[in-house]
């Protein structure tokens, strides 16, 4: 085969059955955000490509019974027929929509210049030309142009043709072909046996529709080429029955007919939803890119449902108390633990083991960011080498590496699983995060719960049960507000900068475990500077992807240039504060060095574009090495100790 289209079915377990008409209405409202543009030219001239041709998708719903419905949001026209005038299109190649007009145009230009995607659409073009030749008198098509939808954009060629008349088709040379086609052989009989002109017109339209359907379905856009070889590959590779997915949907009437291809669709059965999408595989296809493409195509449906794990819903949502709290909690734990004894893994088809889950959880915990929690834990302990002989000291330090960060970032990843699927920061290194589906992330839930219970039991022995539970409730509460709260503070400024200040809860934990006094106010102010400017800096790396997801973070509202200006102002303010209230040379140098690194990043890169993965990786490496070096120096000098004064 030269091309094969492989589909994926993603199953969602919903909290309750959905009304299919309500889902369709949500899809319609989503499509209405973009205005319908004029259709592509019908004379074969080049279609407009600046910004692409925008049109709403074909929406369809088939209610199979009281609990089962099949519906979809298809971008692809199969054909439209008015009399003998036939229009169809070749559609292939996919890119996501950009967060800005400039990004959108850049992605579209990449698509139109992609050799792999052009080969894919030309395969469909060749098929249509060959299929229509035997039934049409004239055939013309446009040059490739961009067709943009709500979430994606495609390469498209519009076709226009004229079907042969019944007199032409009645000639012996073509009658045999019509008979072999099946529905076409009924045309003359239907036209002569009818009693009225209306029924004759309807019969002719239906026959013509059947004739065209037999020619075009399935197209290479949902099957591949050659058709027989593609069928075999699909049967061997796909583990489910496509059912209605990729079938023709439309209507036929006396005045004409319109059909679309039933892709980007979903089958709802009770409280279960099966989402379908596919990707064309040709020479040059990259597995990772095709995988991402399929999930981008599912966004019309996946974006309608909350991206929250069952465990997160049970533990964090207030309304879970409306039902049996214990029952819901146990069911969610069961759903999270089940993958450990079943064959459900981050990579479909591979068995899980405890070491495999532990390593995956290690990546989820973002080891690079251990620096923040270790720094905060060691702030009250400067120059206290005597604590090295204390067991509570090491228990607290160990907790502030993987266990605490695993809890924090697992909740964040479960909330942002769809957005993170395209985040280049998650590609730059496993130390700064992992890109995974929700099912894979949930395999880390049991280990996360077990480690929290183990350390909380140890903390209770030192600090008391009440203090421990109050502290842990505050940690979970801050994370809940940030990821799942009523206003989703991770999405809205300025809460997106203030909620991460919950990291400062590590300081009272350190003081309680090590029997140390609370740090001075200047220490808290410096910590606030450090956390806020770090969060804002990270937002510059995620700016485009936050904007695309509809988030209104501080960086999205300000834009890249103004965010970098605000970050520079924060770093200068931090440097001035450190110079005024701390005498440690390393602490002063770090603030100025961070400002210098920002200026280097701004001067060496395009300030109007998002940082590249290489820039992200370099920035993290420099800050990380400097941060750990500073951590050792500051601890040895006791820079944050209460007895340090300017006169010392």
C-alpha positions as CSV (number, residue, x, y, z in Angstrom):
1,X,0.0,0.0,0.0
2,X,1.1,3.6,-0.6
3,X,-1.3,5.1,2.0
4,X,-3.4,3.6,4.8
5,X,-5.7,5.4,7.2
6,X,-5.6,4.0,10.7
7,X,-8.3,5.0,13.2
8,X,-8.2,5.1,17.0
9,X,-11.1,4.6,19.4
10,X,-10.9,6.4,22.8
11,X,-13.4,5.3,25.4
12,X,-14.7,7.7,28.1
13,X,-16.6,6.5,31.1
14,X,-19.0,9.3,32.1
15,X,-20.5,10.0,35.5
16,X,-24.0,9.8,33.9
17,X,-25.7,9.2,30.6
18,X,-25.8,12.1,28.2
19,X,-28.6,13.4,26.0
20,X,-27.3,13.2,22.4
21,X,-29.2,16.3,21.3
22,X,-27.5,18.3,24.1
23,X,-24.1,17.2,22.9
24,X,-25.0,18.2,19.4
25,X,-26.1,21.6,20.5
26,X,-22.8,22.1,22.3
27,X,-21.0,21.1,19.1
28,X,-23.1,23.6,17.1
29,X,-22.4,26.4,19.5
30,X,-18.7,25.6,19.2
31,X,-18.8,25.7,15.4
32,X,-20.7,29.0,15.4
33,X,-17.6,30.8,16.9
34,X,-16.2,30.9,13.3
35,X,-18.1,32.5,10.5
36,X,-18.7,30.6,7.3
37,X,-16.6,31.9,4.4
38,X,-17.6,31.8,0.8
39,X,-17.1,28.3,-0.7
40,X,-14.0,27.5,-2.8
41,X,-14.1,28.6,-6.4
42,X,-15.8,26.3,-8.8
43,X,-14.0,27.2,-12.0
44,X,-10.7,25.5,-11.1
45,X,-8.9,28.8,-10.3
46,X,-6.6,28.9,-7.4
47,X,-8.5,29.3,-4.1
48,X,-7.5,32.0,-1.6
49,X,-4.9,30.8,0.8
50,X,-4.3,33.8,3.1
51,X,-5.7,32.6,6.4
52,X,-7.4,29.7,4.6
53,X,-11.0,29.1,3.6
54,X,-13.1,28.9,6.8
55,X,-16.3,27.0,6.9
56,X,-18.2,25.2,9.7
57,X,-18.1,21.5,9.8
58,X,-20.8,19.0,8.8
59,X,-22.7,18.0,12.0
60,X,-24.8,14.9,12.0
61,X,-26.7,12.8,14.6
62,X,-28.3,9.3,14.3
63,X,-30.3,8.3,17.3
64,X,-30.1,4.5,17.1
65,X,-32.2,3.8,20.2
66,X,-33.1,5.4,23.5
67,X,-29.6,5.1,24.9
68,X,-27.4,4.9,21.8
69,X,-26.6,7.7,19.4
70,X,-23.9,8.3,16.7
71,X,-22.9,11.9,16.0
72,X,-20.0,13.7,14.5
73,X,-18.4,17.0,13.4
74,X,-16.9,16.1,10.0
75,X,-14.8,18.6,8.0
76,X,-15.0,16.5,4.8
77,X,-17.6,16.6,2.1
78,X,-18.1,13.3,0.3
79,X,-20.1,14.9,-2.5
80,X,-23.0,17.2,-3.4
81,X,-25.2,16.6,-6.3
82,X,-27.6,19.0,-8.0
83,X,-29.1,17.5,-11.2
84,X,-26.0,16.4,-13.0
85,X,-23.7,19.0,-11.4
86,X,-21.4,17.1,-8.9
87,X,-19.0,18.7,-6.4
88,X,-16.6,16.9,-4.1
89,X,-13.2,17.5,-2.6
90,X,-9.9,15.9,-1.7
91,X,-9.0,16.5,1.9
92,X,-5.9,15.4,3.7
93,X,-3.0,16.7,5.8
94,X,-3.6,18.2,9.2
95,X,-2.1,20.9,11.4
96,X,-3.6,22.3,14.6
97,X,-4.9,25.9,14.7
98,X,-2.4,28.4,16.1
99,X,-3.0,30.5,19.2
100,X,-2.5,33.7,17.2
101,X,-3.1,34.7,13.6
102,X,0.6,34.8,13.0
103,X,1.1,31.3,14.5
104,X,-2.0,30.1,12.5
105,X,-0.5,31.4,9.2
106,X,2.9,29.8,10.0
107,X,1.4,26.4,10.7
108,X,-0.7,26.7,7.5
109,X,2.3,27.6,5.4
110,X,4.2,24.6,6.9
111,X,1.2,22.3,5.9
112,X,1.1,23.6,2.3
113,X,4.8,23.1,1.9
114,X,5.0,19.6,3.5
115,X,6.0,17.0,1.0
116,X,4.4,14.2,3.1
117,X,1.0,16.0,3.4
118,X,1.0,17.0,-0.2
119,X,1.6,13.4,-1.2
120,X,-1.3,12.4,1.0
121,X,-3.8,14.8,-0.6
122,X,-2.6,14.1,-4.1
123,X,-3.3,10.4,-3.5
124,X,-6.9,11.4,-2.8
125,X,-6.9,13.7,-5.9
126,X,-5.7,10.9,-8.2
127,X,-8.3,8.6,-6.8
128,X,-11.2,11.0,-7.4
129,X,-10.0,11.8,-10.9
130,X,-9.9,8.2,-11.9
131,X,-13.1,7.2,-10.1
132,X,-15.1,10.1,-11.7
133,X,-13.7,9.6,-15.2
134,X,-16.0,6.7,-16.2
135,X,-19.2,8.4,-15.0
136,X,-18.6,12.1,-15.7
137,X,-18.4,14.2,-18.9
138,X,-16.2,16.9,-17.5
139,X,-13.9,17.1,-14.4
140,X,-12.0,20.0,-13.0
141,X,-10.4,20.8,-9.6
142,X,-8.7,23.7,-7.9
143,X,-5.2,24.0,-6.7
144,X,-4.4,23.0,-3.1
145,X,-5.7,25.5,-0.5
146,X,-6.1,25.6,3.3
147,X,-9.4,24.6,4.8
148,X,-9.6,25.7,8.4
149,X,-11.9,24.4,11.1
150,X,-12.3,25.2,14.8
151,X,-9.3,23.1,16.0
152,X,-7.4,22.1,12.9
153,X,-6.6,23.0,9.3
154,X,-6.3,20.8,6.2
155,X,-5.1,20.8,2.6
156,X,-8.1,20.7,0.3
157,X,-8.7,20.6,-3.5
158,X,-12.3,21.2,-4.6
159,X,-13.6,19.1,-7.5
160,X,-16.4,20.0,-9.9
161,X,-17.8,17.5,-12.5
162,X,-20.8,16.8,-14.7
163,X,-22.4,13.4,-14.6
164,X,-23.0,11.7,-18.0
165,X,-26.7,12.0,-19.1
166,X,-28.9,8.9,-19.0
167,X,-28.8,8.8,-22.8
168,X,-25.1,8.7,-22.9
169,X,-25.0,6.0,-20.2
170,X,-27.5,3.9,-22.0
171,X,-25.0,3.2,-24.8
172,X,-23.9,-0.5,-24.9
173,X,-20.3,0.5,-24.1
174,X,-21.2,1.9,-20.8
175,X,-24.3,-0.1,-19.9
176,X,-22.3,-3.0,-18.7
177,X,-20.3,-0.9,-16.3
178,X,-23.5,0.6,-14.9
179,X,-24.9,-2.8,-14.3
180,X,-21.9,-3.9,-12.5
181,X,-22.1,-0.8,-10.3
182,X,-25.5,-1.9,-9.1
183,X,-27.5,1.2,-8.3
184,X,-26.7,2.8,-11.6
185,X,-28.5,0.0,-13.5
186,X,-31.8,1.1,-12.0
187,X,-31.7,4.6,-13.5
188,X,-33.5,4.0,-16.8
189,X,-36.1,1.7,-15.2
190,X,-36.8,4.1,-12.4
191,X,-37.2,6.9,-14.9
192,X,-39.7,5.1,-17.2
193,X,-41.8,3.2,-14.6
194,X,-42.8,6.2,-12.5
195,X,-46.3,7.7,-12.7
196,X,-45.5,11.3,-11.9
197,X,-42.8,13.8,-12.7
198,X,-42.0,14.3,-9.0
199,X,-41.4,10.7,-8.3
200,X,-39.4,10.4,-11.5
201,X,-37.2,13.3,-10.4
202,X,-36.7,11.8,-6.9
203,X,-36.0,8.3,-8.3
204,X,-33.4,9.8,-10.7
205,X,-31.8,11.8,-7.9
206,X,-31.6,8.7,-5.7
207,X,-30.2,6.6,-8.4
208,X,-27.6,9.2,-9.2
209,X,-26.7,9.4,-5.5
210,X,-26.3,5.7,-5.3
211,X,-24.1,5.7,-8.4
212,X,-21.8,8.3,-7.0
213,X,-21.7,6.7,-3.6
214,X,-20.5,3.4,-5.2
215,X,-17.8,5.3,-7.0
216,X,-16.4,7.4,-4.1
217,X,-16.9,5.4,-0.9
218,X,-14.6,4.7,0.8
219,X,-12.2,7.4,-0.3
220,X,-8.4,7.2,0.4
221,X,-9.1,9.8,3.1
222,X,-10.6,7.1,5.3
223,X,-9.2,3.9,3.8
224,X,-6.0,4.3,1.7
225,X,-4.6,3.3,-1.6
226,X,-4.7,0.8,-3.2
227,X,-8.0,0.1,-1.6
228,X,-7.6,-3.7,-1.3
229,X,-4.2,-3.5,0.3
230,X,-5.3,-0.7,2.7
231,X,-8.3,-2.8,3.7
232,X,-6.0,-5.7,4.7
233,X,-3.7,-3.4,6.7
234,X,-6.6,-1.8,8.6
235,X,-8.0,-5.3,9.4
236,X,-4.6,-6.3,10.8
237,X,-3.8,-3.2,12.7
238,X,-7.1,-2.0,14.2
239,X,-8.5,-4.0,17.2
240,X,-12.0,-2.7,17.0
241,X,-14.9,-2.6,14.6
242,X,-15.3,0.9,13.0
243,X,-19.1,0.5,12.8
244,X,-20.6,3.7,11.5
245,X,-17.3,5.6,11.7
246,X,-16.0,6.8,8.4
247,X,-19.3,5.9,6.6
248,X,-21.3,8.3,4.4
249,X,-23.9,10.5,6.1
250,X,-26.3,12.7,4.2
251,X,-29.6,12.9,2.4
252,X,-31.1,12.5,-1.0
253,X,-34.1,14.3,-2.3
254,X,-35.7,15.2,-5.6
255,X,-33.8,18.5,-5.8
256,X,-30.4,16.9,-5.0
257,X,-28.3,15.3,-2.3
258,X,-25.5,16.1,0.1
259,X,-23.2,13.6,1.8
260,X,-20.3,14.0,4.2
261,X,-17.8,11.5,5.5
262,X,-18.6,10.4,9.0
263,X,-15.3,11.1,10.7
264,X,-14.4,13.0,13.9
265,X,-17.4,11.2,15.4
266,X,-18.5,9.6,18.6
267,X,-20.8,6.7,19.7
268,X,-22.7,7.4,22.9
269,X,-24.1,4.4,24.6
270,X,-25.5,5.1,28.1
271,X,-22.7,6.5,30.2
272,X,-20.0,5.4,27.8
273,X,-18.6,7.5,24.9
274,X,-16.4,6.1,22.2
275,X,-14.5,8.8,20.3
276,X,-13.2,8.1,16.8
277,X,-10.5,9.8,14.7
278,X,-7.8,8.6,12.3
279,X,-4.6,9.6,10.5
280,X,-3.2,8.8,7.1
281,X,0.0,6.9,7.1
282,X,2.3,7.5,4.1
283,X,6.0,7.5,3.5
284,X,7.6,10.0,5.8
285,X,4.9,9.7,8.5
286,X,6.2,10.1,12.1
287,X,4.4,8.0,14.7
288,X,4.5,10.7,17.4
289,X,3.1,13.3,15.1
290,X,0.4,11.0,13.8
291,X,-0.6,10.2,17.4
292,X,-0.9,13.9,18.3
293,X,-2.9,14.5,15.2
294,X,-5.5,11.9,16.1
295,X,-6.0,13.5,19.5
296,X,-6.2,17.0,18.1
297,X,-9.0,15.8,15.8
298,X,-10.9,14.4,18.8
299,X,-10.9,17.8,20.6
300,X,-14.4,18.7,19.3
301,X,-15.6,16.0,21.7
302,X,-12.9,15.7,24.3
303,X,-13.0,19.4,25.1
304,X,-16.7,19.0,26.2
305,X,-15.8,16.9,29.2
306,X,-13.9,17.9,32.3
307,X,-10.2,16.8,32.3
308,X,-10.3,15.6,35.9
309,X,-9.4,12.1,37.1
310,X,-11.9,10.1,39.1
311,X,-9.6,10.2,42.1
312,X,-9.3,14.0,41.8
313,X,-13.1,14.4,41.5
314,X,-13.7,12.2,44.6
315,X,-11.1,13.8,46.8
316,X,-11.3,17.4,45.6
317,X,-14.8,18.3,44.4
318,X,-17.2,19.5,47.1
319,X,-20.2,18.0,45.3
320,X,-18.9,14.5,45.7
321,X,-20.6,14.5,49.2
322,X,-24.0,14.6,47.5
323,X,-23.7,10.9,47.0
324,X,-22.1,8.2,49.1
325,X,-18.7,9.7,49.8
326,X,-17.1,6.4,50.8
327,X,-18.5,4.5,47.9
328,X,-17.3,7.1,45.4
329,X,-13.9,7.2,47.0
330,X,-13.5,3.4,46.9
331,X,-14.7,3.2,43.3
332,X,-12.2,5.8,42.3
333,X,-9.3,4.0,44.1
334,X,-10.5,0.8,42.4
335,X,-10.4,2.5,39.0
336,X,-6.9,3.7,39.7
337,X,-5.5,0.5,41.1
338,X,-7.1,-1.8,38.4
339,X,-4.4,-0.9,35.7
340,X,-1.8,-2.4,38.0
341,X,-3.3,-5.9,37.7
342,X,-4.7,-5.5,34.2
343,X,-2.8,-4.8,31.0
344,X,-3.2,-1.0,30.9
345,X,0.0,1.0,30.7
346,X,1.4,4.3,29.4
347,X,2.1,2.3,26.2
348,X,-0.9,0.3,25.2
349,X,-0.3,-3.4,25.2
350,X,2.7,-3.5,27.6
351,X,2.4,-5.0,31.1
352,X,3.1,-2.8,34.1
353,X,5.6,-3.6,36.9
354,X,6.3,-1.7,40.1
355,X,9.7,-0.4,38.9
356,X,8.1,0.7,35.6
357,X,5.4,2.6,37.5
358,X,7.9,4.1,39.9
359,X,10.1,5.4,37.1
360,X,7.1,6.9,35.3
361,X,6.0,8.5,38.6
362,X,9.6,9.9,38.9
363,X,9.2,11.6,35.6
364,X,5.8,13.0,36.5
365,X,7.3,14.5,39.6
366,X,9.5,16.8,37.5
367,X,12.9,16.2,39.2
368,X,14.3,19.5,38.0
369,X,11.8,21.3,40.2
370,X,13.0,19.5,43.3
371,X,15.3,22.5,43.7
372,X,12.4,24.7,44.7
373,X,11.1,22.4,47.5
374,X,14.6,21.5,48.7
375,X,15.5,25.2,48.8
376,X,12.5,26.1,50.9
377,X,13.0,23.1,53.2
378,X,16.6,24.1,53.9
379,X,15.9,27.8,54.4
380,X,15.4,27.5,58.2
381,X,18.2,25.0,58.7
382,X,21.2,27.1,57.5
383,X,24.6,26.2,59.2
384,X,22.8,23.6,61.4
385,X,25.0,20.6,60.7
386,X,23.8,19.1,63.9
387,X,20.5,18.3,62.2
388,X,22.2,15.8,60.0
389,X,22.1,13.3,62.9
390,X,18.3,13.9,63.2
391,X,16.0,11.3,61.6
392,X,13.0,13.8,61.2
393,X,15.4,16.1,59.2
394,X,16.1,13.4,56.6
395,X,12.5,12.3,56.5
396,X,11.3,15.8,55.7
397,X,14.1,16.3,53.1
398,X,13.2,13.1,51.4
399,X,9.5,14.0,51.3
400,X,10.4,17.3,49.6
401,X,12.0,15.5,46.7
402,X,9.8,13.1,44.8
403,X,6.7,12.5,47.1
404,X,5.6,16.1,47.5
405,X,6.3,17.0,43.9
406,X,4.6,13.9,42.6
407,X,1.4,14.9,44.5
408,X,1.6,18.5,43.1
409,X,2.5,17.8,39.5
410,X,0.3,14.7,39.1
411,X,-2.8,16.8,40.0
412,X,-1.6,19.4,37.6
413,X,-0.9,17.0,34.8
414,X,-4.3,15.3,35.2
415,X,-6.0,18.7,34.9
416,X,-3.9,19.8,31.9
417,X,-3.5,16.5,30.0
418,X,-4.9,17.8,26.8
419,X,-3.0,21.1,26.8
420,X,0.3,19.4,27.7
421,X,0.0,17.0,24.7
422,X,1.5,19.8,22.5
423,X,3.7,21.5,25.0
424,X,7.4,21.6,23.8
425,X,8.6,22.1,27.4
426,X,7.5,18.6,28.1
427,X,9.6,17.4,25.2
428,X,12.8,19.2,26.2
429,X,13.8,16.8,29.0
430,X,12.1,14.2,31.2
431,X,13.4,16.3,34.2
432,X,10.9,19.0,33.5
433,X,7.7,16.9,32.9
434,X,6.2,14.1,31.0
435,X,3.6,14.1,28.2
436,X,1.1,11.3,28.8
437,X,-2.5,10.5,28.4
438,X,-4.9,10.5,31.4
439,X,-5.0,6.7,31.5
440,X,-1.2,6.6,31.8
441,X,-1.1,9.3,34.5
442,X,-3.7,7.4,36.6
443,X,-1.3,4.5,36.9
444,X,0.8,6.7,39.2
445,X,-2.1,7.5,41.6
446,X,-1.8,4.4,43.9
447,X,2.0,5.0,44.4
448,X,1.2,8.7,45.1
449,X,-1.4,7.8,47.7
450,X,0.8,5.2,49.3
451,X,3.8,7.6,49.7
452,X,1.6,10.4,51.1
453,X,0.1,8.1,53.7
454,X,3.6,6.8,54.7
455,X,5.1,10.2,55.2
456,X,2.0,11.6,56.9
457,X,2.2,8.8,59.4
458,X,5.9,9.7,60.1
459,X,5.1,13.4,60.4
460,X,2.3,12.7,62.8
461,X,4.7,11.0,65.2
462,X,6.9,14.1,65.3
463,X,4.4,17.0,64.9
464,X,1.1,15.4,66.0
465,X,-1.8,14.2,64.0
466,X,-3.8,17.5,64.1
467,X,-0.9,19.7,62.9
468,X,0.0,17.2,60.2
469,X,-3.5,16.9,58.9
470,X,-4.0,20.7,58.9
471,X,-0.7,21.2,57.0
472,X,-1.6,18.5,54.5
473,X,-5.1,19.9,54.0
474,X,-3.6,23.3,53.2
475,X,-1.2,21.7,50.6
476,X,-4.1,19.8,48.9
477,X,-6.4,22.8,49.1
478,X,-3.9,25.1,47.4
479,X,-3.4,22.5,44.6
480,X,-7.1,22.1,44.3
481,X,-7.6,25.9,43.9
482,X,-4.9,26.0,41.3
483,X,-6.0,23.1,39.2
484,X,-9.7,22.4,39.9
485,X,-11.1,25.4,41.8
486,X,-14.2,27.3,40.8
487,X,-12.3,29.9,38.8
488,X,-9.4,27.5,37.9
489,X,-6.8,29.9,39.3
490,X,-4.1,28.3,37.0
491,X,-6.0,29.9,34.1
492,X,-6.7,33.4,35.4
493,X,-4.4,36.2,36.4
494,X,-3.2,37.1,39.0
495,X,-4.2,33.9,40.9
496,X,-2.0,32.0,38.5
497,X,1.0,33.7,40.1
498,X,-0.2,33.8,43.7
499,X,-1.4,30.1,44.1
500,X,2.1,28.7,43.6
501,X,3.1,30.6,46.7
502,X,1.6,27.5,48.4
503,X,5.1,26.2,48.0
504,X,5.9,28.3,51.1
505,X,4.0,25.7,53.2
506,X,7.3,23.7,53.0
507,X,8.9,26.3,55.4
508,X,6.6,25.7,58.4
509,X,6.9,21.9,57.8
510,X,10.7,22.3,58.1
511,X,10.4,24.4,61.2
512,X,8.0,21.9,62.8
513,X,10.1,18.8,62.0
514,X,13.4,20.3,63.1
515,X,12.1,22.4,66.1
516,X,13.3,25.6,64.6
517,X,11.9,29.2,64.9
518,X,9.9,30.8,62.1
519,X,12.0,32.8,59.6
520,X,12.1,36.5,59.6
521,X,9.7,38.5,57.4
522,X,12.5,39.4,54.9
523,X,12.9,35.6,54.2
524,X,9.2,35.3,53.3
525,X,9.4,38.4,51.1
526,X,12.5,37.0,49.2
527,X,10.7,33.6,48.8
528,X,7.7,35.4,47.4
529,X,9.9,37.1,44.8
530,X,11.6,33.8,43.9
531,X,8.3,31.9,43.4
532,X,6.4,34.6,41.5
533,X,9.2,35.4,39.1
534,X,9.9,31.7,38.5
535,X,6.2,31.0,37.7
536,X,6.1,34.0,35.3
537,X,9.2,32.9,33.6
538,X,7.8,29.4,33.1
539,X,4.6,30.9,31.6
540,X,6.7,32.5,28.8
541,X,7.6,29.0,27.7
542,X,4.0,27.9,27.7
543,X,2.4,31.1,26.4
544,X,1.1,29.9,23.0
545,X,-0.3,26.7,24.3
546,X,-2.0,28.4,27.2
547,X,-3.6,30.9,24.8
548,X,-4.7,28.2,22.5
549,X,-6.4,26.4,25.4
550,X,-8.3,29.6,26.3
551,X,-6.4,30.3,29.5
552,X,-6.1,33.9,30.7
553,X,-2.8,33.6,32.5
554,X,-0.7,36.7,33.3
555,X,1.6,35.9,30.3
556,X,-1.3,35.5,27.9
557,X,-2.9,38.8,29.0
558,X,0.4,40.7,28.8
559,X,1.9,39.1,25.7
560,X,5.5,37.9,25.4
561,X,7.2,41.3,25.2
562,X,5.3,42.8,28.2
563,X,5.7,39.6,30.2
564,X,9.5,39.7,29.6
565,X,9.5,43.4,30.6
566,X,7.5,42.6,33.8
567,X,9.9,39.7,34.5
568,X,12.9,42.0,34.1
569,X,11.3,44.5,36.6
570,X,10.6,41.7,39.1
571,X,14.2,40.5,38.9
572,X,15.6,44.0,39.4
573,X,13.2,44.5,42.3
574,X,14.4,41.2,43.8
575,X,18.0,42.2,43.3
576,X,17.4,45.5,45.0
577,X,15.6,43.9,47.9
578,X,18.4,41.3,48.4
579,X,21.0,44.0,48.3
580,X,19.2,45.9,51.0
581,X,18.4,43.1,53.4
582,X,20.9,40.3,52.8
583,X,24.7,40.5,52.9
584,X,25.4,37.2,51.2
585,X,27.3,37.8,48.0
586,X,26.0,34.5,46.4
587,X,22.4,35.5,47.0
588,X,22.9,38.9,45.5
589,X,24.8,37.4,42.5
590,X,22.0,34.9,41.7
591,X,19.4,37.6,41.3
592,X,21.6,39.7,39.0
593,X,22.7,36.5,37.1
594,X,19.0,35.6,36.5
595,X,18.4,39.1,35.1
596,X,21.4,38.7,32.8
597,X,20.2,35.3,31.6
598,X,16.8,36.9,30.8
599,X,18.4,39.7,28.9
600,X,20.5,37.1,27.0
601,X,17.4,35.1,26.1
602,X,15.6,38.2,24.9
603,X,18.5,39.6,22.9
604,X,19.4,36.3,21.2
605,X,15.9,35.3,20.3
606,X,12.9,36.8,18.4
607,X,10.9,38.5,21.1
608,X,7.7,38.0,19.1
609,X,8.0,34.2,19.0
610,X,7.7,31.6,21.7
611,X,11.0,30.1,22.9
612,X,12.3,27.1,21.1
613,X,12.8,23.7,22.9
614,X,16.5,24.4,22.7
615,X,16.2,27.8,24.4
616,X,13.9,26.2,27.0
617,X,16.4,23.5,27.8
618,X,19.3,25.9,27.9
619,X,17.5,28.2,30.3
620,X,16.5,25.4,32.6
621,X,20.1,24.0,32.6
622,X,21.7,27.3,33.5
623,X,19.1,28.2,36.2
624,X,19.3,24.7,37.6
625,X,23.1,24.6,37.9
626,X,23.2,28.1,39.4
627,X,20.3,27.3,41.8
628,X,22.0,24.1,43.2
629,X,25.3,25.9,43.5
630,X,23.6,28.8,45.3
631,X,21.7,26.4,47.6
632,X,25.0,25.0,48.9
633,X,26.6,28.4,49.4
634,X,23.6,30.0,51.1
635,X,23.2,27.1,53.4
636,X,26.8,27.1,54.4
637,X,26.7,30.9,55.0
638,X,23.4,30.7,56.9
639,X,22.1,33.6,54.8
640,X,18.5,33.2,56.0
641,X,19.3,32.6,59.7
642,X,17.5,34.9,62.2
643,X,20.8,36.1,63.7
644,X,22.1,37.6,60.4
645,X,22.0,41.4,60.4
646,X,23.5,44.1,58.3
647,X,25.8,45.1,61.1
648,X,27.2,41.6,61.5
